[in-house]
Amino acid sequence: MPKLGWRAYASRGIVVVLITGGSLLSANCRSAQYRIGQILQESKAKVVLTIAVEPQSFCPGKLICLSRELRKRYHAPEVVIGIFTSLEAAQNYRPPIAEREYADVVWASQQHAVYVREAASGEEYLLLTPDGSNLDVDSPYNTRIDLGTTTRPSCKLAIRERCLVALDYTEVLNDAVPGTVTMTGWILPDGTVDVAETKQVRTISSEQQKLAKFAERYLKTWHFEARQTKNTIRITFSVQHVDTPLKHGVEVQFMLPNRVNIQIGARTSSR
């Protein structure tokens, strides 16, 4: 991904997108709406900005349609557009630096997609980033959709073919206590997660109760693409404290649809 040349200029515009058509080549797009957060760079050579989209519109199909409109609107050889689920985050986002304030991490975590076009290399793609604090193209969590192809790849994080499009940033897992707990609940039609009451809470240890409460809070930050169906989920969270130094102090392995493994160790780098 190209490095972003950010500067602090905020613009509050609203744009309604209406495209007809439906896959990567001939879209079958419903209307979508976005608001501009920051116009960071705008020249004949390069455009960099942030926009915000309502969470219920955050699904691969609608984002592909939005990418088509962004391509029509911005003609520079290099275009980088961060797509957020919060207008406030889009307006306040700052690029990663060695030392960041807590608020910077929170703003960054709400960037759940990036549209990129690089004329020099011929690349044009959409990167889905459930944890917006991790924008690596080759991340095991992120899904790259090459817009020049005819087929859309499956999301790397998904349950019953519903893409996990947003979740809380990984560093919050540093607060989890060691242990194992299984959580049940539902993915609701709007993509949010409802967690069932842990019936065995009285029979598990106090540490497991703490882990269950943490897992419940974490699951409720997950947001899947909207569908007309309600899906049952059952996920086991396993947390282990290790002596091995880890980037940001935590490493998480999503084994969806039924398991998340978390290792917590010494921090090897700052936020």
N, C-alpha and C positions, 0 to 999 in steps of 0.2 A: 504494500500500500504506500502511496506517496506520502511524504511528510507534509503535515498541514501547516500553512503559514497563518496562524491565528492572530487576529487583532480584535480589539474590543469595540465593536459597533453593533448596536441592536436595532433591528427594524421589526415592526409589528405589522405584517401583512397577512392577508388570508387569501388563499387560492382554492378554488373548487375545480377538481379534475373530473372530467367526464369523457371516457373513451369507450368506444364500442368495439366489440370484437371478442380471444381467449386462450391461448397457450402462450408460449414465448414468441411465436411468429404472428399469429392472428389472435389478438386479445379478445376475451369476452369479459370486459371489465365493467364493474359497477362504479358509480360515482364514489370518489374519495375526497377527503378534505385535509389540507395541511396548512399550518401557519409557519411563517418564517421567524426563526429565533434570532439568529445573527448572520448578517452578511459580512463575512470575514475577509474575503478578497474577491474582487470582481474586475476583471480586465479581459482584453481580447485573448490573452494567453491562458488564463486560469480563473476558475470560479471555485470558491470555497464558502460554504454556508451550512447552517444548521436549520432544520425544520422540525416541527412537531406534528404527530399524527395521533388521533384518538386510539387508545388501546384496542378497542373493538375492531378497528380497521387494520390491525397489525397481523396480517397473514400473508404468506408468500404470494398468493394470487394478486391481492390488491397492491402489494408493494411492487410487484412486477409491472402492473399497470401504471403505478405512480412513476416508476423509473422511465417508462416510455414518455410520460409527460415532461419529466425533468430533462430528458434528452432533447425534446422539442423546444423547451424554454431556454436552455443554456447551451450555447454553441461553441464555447471555448474548447481548445484541444485537450485541456485537462480540467476535469470537474470532480470535486469531492464534496458530497453532501451527507452530513450526519443526520440520521432520522431518529428522533426521540419520541418517547411516549408522554413527555411532559414539556409544555411550552416554557415553563420556568427553568427547567434543566437546559433546554436548548438555548435559552437566553443567557445562562450563566456558565455554561460549560467552558472549561479551560483544558488545553492539551496536557498529557502526562508530563510531569517534571520530577526531578529527583525527590523533592519534598513537597507534598501536597497537603492542603488542609482537608479536614474530614468532609467538609461540604463539597470540595472538588471531586472527591471519590464518589459521593452520592450523585452529583450531577452527571458524572461520566457514566455511572452504572445504568442510567436511563437512556443511553444511546443504544438502541436495539437493532439498528441496521445502518449500513453505509452504502450509498450509491457512488460508484467510481467509473469514470471514463478516462482512458489514456490513449489519445489518438496515436502517439508515437509507437506504442507497443501493440495497438489494435485491440486493447482489452476494454471491455465494458461489462461490469458485473455488479451484482447486489450481494452484500455480505450480511447475513443474519447473525446478530450477536446477542444471544440471550443475556449474557453478563457483559454489559457495555464497557466495563473497566478492562476487558480483554478484547482487543481489536485485531489480534493476530489472524491472518488469513488461514494459516494452517492449524489453528487451535482445534482441539478435539470437540469443542462445544459449538464452534461457528460453522455455518453452512454457506458456501460460496455458490451463487447461481450465476452462471455465465449467460448473459442475455443474448449472445449471438447464437446459442444452440436451440434446438427444437424441443429438448426435454428438460424437465426440472428435476434436480436431484432430491432425494429424500432428506429431510432435516436430520442432522446428526443427533439431536435431542428431540424425541417424540414419543408419544404414547398413543397407541391405536391410530397411527397415521395423523395425529394432531400435533403439529409442531409446537414445541415449547419455545415461545418467542421472547419471554422475559422472565427473569428471576432476580432475587437480590444478589448483590455482588459477593464474590467468593470469600472475601476477607471476613465477612460476618461469621463464617464457620469457625473462626478462631475461638469463639465463645462457647462452642459445644463441649459438653463433658463427655469423657470416654464411656463407651457402652454400645448396646445394640437395642433398637426399638423398632417395632413395625407399626406403621401408620396406615389407616384406611380412610377413604373419602371419595370425593367425586370431582371430576372436571365438569363444570356446569356449561350450559350452552354458550354463555358469554365468554368462556375461556378461563374464568377464575376458578380457584380450587376451594372446595369446602371440605373441611377435615371432620371426620366422625369423632365423637367423644371416645376417649381411650377407656374402655370398660374395665380393663385389668389394672387401672392406675392404683388401686388400693393394694394390689398384690405384688407390685414391683417395688424395688428399692427406691430410696429418695433420689439417688443419682439418676436412675432410669426415668423417674418422674421429671427431673430437670431436663433430661435429654428429650423426653416426649414433648414437653412444653416448647423446647427450642425447635424441634422438628416441625411442630404444628405451626409456629410462627414463620418458619422458613418456607414451608409448603404453601402457606397463604400468600407468599410473594410471587409464586409461580403463576404465569399467565400463558395459556395455550391459545392457539387460533380458535376463533369462534366457529361453532357448528350448531346444528339444530338438535344434536344428541347430548345426553348426559352419560358420562363414562365413569365406571367404578375404577378406583385405583387402590393398590395395596403395595406400599413401598417400605422396605426395611432400610433403616439408616444405621450404619456401623461407623463408629467414631473411635479412632485409635491415636494415642499420643506416642510419638516416635522421637528418637534421639537424632535422626537425620535432619540436617538443615533443609528447609524447603523455601521455595520462592514465595515471598509474602507470608511465610509461616504456615501455609496450608496447601494441601493438594486434595482435590476431589475427583472421584471417578464415578461418572454417571453410568449405571448399568440398567437403563430403563428397558422395560417398564416397571421393574420390581425391586431395584436396589440402588443405593447411593453409598459409596465408601468414602470416608473422609479421614485423612491423616493430618495431624497437627504437630508441628515441630518448631525448631528455631527458625527465625526469619533470616533469609539470606539477602533480602533487598528491601528497600523502603517502598512506601507507596509511590 
